[in-house]
């Protein structure tokens, strides 16, 4: 095989695709609230920061669990 041809997985090997998640949306909402709160109202910034941190931690934990479930070699 030449270096220009893409390598394909062997027949029967499954590709891993993550499932749908709400965490990316919550991270975006938290960031928006944080930035809007910094400009206008501090309580909104605190709520945005808490939402941003909580959803980021949840997203990272979920991704870590998914990586642990993958078979070796992926």
N, C-alpha and C positions, 0 to 999 in steps of 0.2 A: 504494500500500500504506500502511496506517495505521501509526502508531508502535507499536501494540499487537501486531501480527502478527509472529511470529518469522521471521527470515530463514532460508531453507533453502539448502543448497548447490545449485549447478546440477546437473542430471542428468548422471551420469557422473563426478562428482567423488567421490573416495574420502575417507572419514574416517580419520584416523590414530588407531589405538589401540595403545598399547605392548603388547609381548608379556609373557608371564609372566617374573618375575624373582625370584631368591632374595635379592637384596641387601636389600630391606626387612626380611626376616626376620632376616638376619644383623645388621643395624643394631639391631633390637630385642633380639636375644640379647646382642649386645655391650654395649648399654646396661644390660640387666638384670645381666650379670656385673660390669660396672663398679660399679653401685650396691650389689650384694651384697658385692663385694670391699671397698668402702669401709667397710661396716658390720662385716665379719667378718675377711677375710683379704686382705692387700695383693697377693699374687701373683695372685689371682683378679681383682682390680681392674686390674692391669696387662694381663692377658690380655683382659679385657673392653674396655679402652681401645684396645689394638692391633686387636682385631676391629672395634670401632666405627669407628675411623679408616680402616682398610683397606676395609671394606665401604662406607663413605660415599664415599670417593674413587672406588671402582669404580662405584658407582651414579651419581655425578655424571658421570663420564667416559662411561658408557653413554648417559645421557640427552643429553649434548652431541653424541655421534655420531648419535643418532636425530634430533636437531634439525637437524643439518647435512644429513641425507639428505632432509629434507622439501623439496618443491618451493617455489619463491619464492611469497610471498603467504600462506603458512600461518603 
